[in-house]
Amino acid sequence: MAEDIKSDKIWFYAKSSREKYGPYTDDEMIKLIRNGLVTGRDYIWMVDLDEWILVENSIYNYYLSDGQSVYES
Protein backbone atom coordinates (compact mmCIF):
# COMPACT_ATOMS: atom_id res chain seq x y z
CA MET A 1 0.00 0.00 0.00
CA ALA A 2 2.82 2.43 0.79
CA GLU A 3 4.14 2.02 -2.75
CA ASP A 4 0.77 3.15 -4.17
CA ILE A 5 0.97 6.38 -2.18
CA LYS A 6 4.57 6.96 -3.20
CA SER A 7 3.78 6.43 -6.90
CA ASP A 8 1.20 9.27 -6.75
CA LYS A 9 4.02 11.73 -6.08
CA ILE A 10 4.97 12.52 -9.64
CA TRP A 11 5.40 16.31 -9.90
CA PHE A 12 8.46 18.43 -9.24
CA TYR A 13 8.73 22.20 -9.37
CA ALA A 14 11.64 24.57 -9.76
CA LYS A 15 12.00 28.22 -8.85
CA SER A 16 13.90 30.72 -10.98
CA SER A 17 16.82 30.17 -8.64
CA ARG A 18 16.90 26.64 -10.09
CA GLU A 19 16.18 25.04 -6.75
CA LYS A 20 14.09 21.91 -7.33
CA TYR A 21 11.41 20.57 -5.00
CA GLY A 22 9.38 17.38 -4.95
CA PRO A 23 8.03 14.92 -5.63
CA TYR A 24 4.41 15.97 -5.03
CA THR A 25 0.98 14.55 -5.78
CA ASP A 26 -1.53 16.44 -7.94
CA ASP A 27 -3.40 17.55 -4.80
CA GLU A 28 -0.19 18.76 -3.17
CA MET A 29 0.73 20.76 -6.29
CA ILE A 30 -2.69 22.39 -6.33
CA LYS A 31 -2.31 23.39 -2.68
CA LEU A 32 1.17 24.82 -3.32
CA ILE A 33 -0.20 26.89 -6.21
CA ARG A 34 -3.29 28.09 -4.36
CA ASN A 35 -1.15 29.10 -1.38
CA GLY A 36 1.17 31.10 -3.65
CA LEU A 37 4.25 28.96 -3.01
CA VAL A 38 4.32 27.98 -6.68
CA THR A 39 3.56 30.74 -9.20
CA GLY A 40 2.86 30.87 -12.91
CA ARG A 41 6.51 31.76 -13.55
CA ASP A 42 7.81 28.63 -11.82
CA TYR A 43 8.55 25.44 -13.72
CA ILE A 44 7.06 21.97 -13.27
CA TRP A 45 8.17 18.57 -14.50
CA MET A 46 7.16 14.91 -14.38
CA VAL A 47 8.67 11.78 -15.95
CA ASP A 48 6.34 11.87 -18.97
CA LEU A 49 7.52 15.37 -19.97
CA ASP A 50 10.57 15.94 -22.17
CA GLU A 51 11.38 19.25 -20.48
CA TRP A 52 10.37 21.57 -17.68
CA ILE A 53 7.33 23.74 -18.45
CA LEU A 54 6.01 26.95 -16.93
CA VAL A 55 3.08 26.49 -14.58
CA GLU A 56 1.22 29.20 -16.51
CA ASN A 57 1.51 27.02 -19.65
CA SER A 58 0.23 23.88 -17.93
CA ILE A 59 -3.07 22.42 -16.77
CA TYR A 60 -2.25 23.89 -13.37
CA ASN A 61 -2.82 27.36 -14.82
CA TYR A 62 -6.44 26.89 -13.76
CA TYR A 63 -5.42 27.05 -10.09
CA LEU A 64 -3.37 30.24 -10.26
CA SER A 65 -4.75 33.12 -8.25
CA ASP A 66 -6.19 36.20 -9.96
CA GLY A 67 -3.57 38.11 -11.86
CA GLN A 68 -1.30 35.13 -12.45
CA SER A 69 -3.39 33.24 -15.01
CA VAL A 70 -2.63 33.88 -18.66
CA TYR A 71 -5.82 32.15 -19.82
CA GLU A 72 -8.41 34.15 -17.92
CA SER A 73 -11.68 34.81 -19.70
C-alpha positions in Angstrom: 0.0 0.0 0.0 2.8 2.4 0.8 4.1 2.0 -2.8 0.8 3.2 -4.2 1.0 6.4 -2.2 4.6 7.0 -3.2 3.8 6.4 -6.9 1.2 9.3 -6.7 4.0 11.7 -6.1 5.0 12.5 -9.6 5.4 16.3 -9.9 8.5 18.4 -9.2 8.7 22.2 -9.4 11.6 24.6 -9.8 12.0 28.2 -8.8 13.9 30.7 -11.0 16.8 30.2 -8.6 16.9 26.6 -10.1 16.2 25.0 -6.7 14.1 21.9 -7.3 11.4 20.6 -5.0 9.4 17.4 -5.0 8.0 14.9 -5.6 4.4 16.0 -5.0 1.0 14.6 -5.8 -1.5 16.4 -7.9 -3.4 17.5 -4.8 -0.2 18.8 -3.2 0.7 20.8 -6.3 -2.7 22.4 -6.3 -2.3 23.4 -2.7 1.2 24.8 -3.3 -0.2 26.9 -6.2 -3.3 28.1 -4.4 -1.1 29.1 -1.4 1.2 31.1 -3.7 4.3 29.0 -3.0 4.3 28.0 -6.7 3.6 30.7 -9.2 2.9 30.9 -12.9 6.5 31.8 -13.6 7.8 28.6 -11.8 8.5 25.4 -13.7 7.1 22.0 -13.3 8.2 18.6 -14.5 7.2 14.9 -14.4 8.7 11.8 -15.9 6.3 11.9 -19.0 7.5 15.4 -20.0 10.6 15.9 -22.2 11.4 19.2 -20.5 10.4 21.6 -17.7 7.3 23.7 -18.5 6.0 27.0 -16.9 3.1 26.5 -14.6 1.2 29.2 -16.5 1.5 27.0 -19.6 0.2 23.9 -17.9 -3.1 22.4 -16.8 -2.3 23.9 -13.4 -2.8 27.4 -14.8 -6.4 26.9 -13.8 -5.4 27.0 -10.1 -3.4 30.2 -10.3 -4.8 33.1 -8.2 -6.2 36.2 -10.0 -3.6 38.1 -11.9 -1.3 35.1 -12.5 -3.4 33.2 -15.0 -2.6 33.9 -18.7 -5.8 32.1 -19.8 -8.4 34.2 -17.9 -11.7 34.8 -19.7 
